[in-house]
């Protein structure tokens, strides 16, 4: 049972970076960025390739740079070529499939067996004991959370938030909304690539299909967290992304360990969880509306 808890926490922290990326692109910028699936694999591919060359720490920064480049391409398609946001993400995601194969040496998977990773380096120091993986994954995620909150409170960060609310108002304030969108998508995709990089070094492998459905899962984690913590502020939104990711991983772990449903039906269960998570805010609003309507009718009857 302890192993299940550890694994859920480890993966929860690592995949929380994807939820944070969607918080920035979807909640702050109001852009449905479908580059996420391809960028996650890009981060994993670059991380494994560079780590296999003997540079596991440099691999993380290389993955961040690669993810930012993917975000720039998506932003360029949107802001300069006038491609709709959803279509721009699909186009970039499609192109990344070949780029990811290239990064892994034209192979569909790459391995780090008997190679040093961030996790093995920390393990060798003895820091954290048996919890060293949670310590590293949690430390990276907390650091990203602090930096993201701090950034969104800077002048550029406030401009990005304003761009998501009202582009015309931002343009009237002599701020270039295209530049703000570009910066936001670069940062969001860099965080997604960082998630892929950390997960790849944790699992010691990268696969071309490892990013399939990541955008849906990340969105579900974000909505689960927002349902519990709310999203009245940037800080709450960031906390919601992390909390939702951890809860989602615990749900996933419970299904696997208890075998409530057959393993072959796991994808269906995940789809149901995602659907309920996305529909939850709407259901809550509908219930609140019905309560207000009933209260008003009782008041009118008096």
Helices and strands as residue ranges (DSSP letters): H 2-22, I 23-28, H 36-52, H 56-79, H 85-103, E 109-111, H 118-125, G 129-131, H 132-152, H 155-165, H 167-172, H 177-203, E 205-207, H 214-229, H 234-258, G 263-265, H 266-301
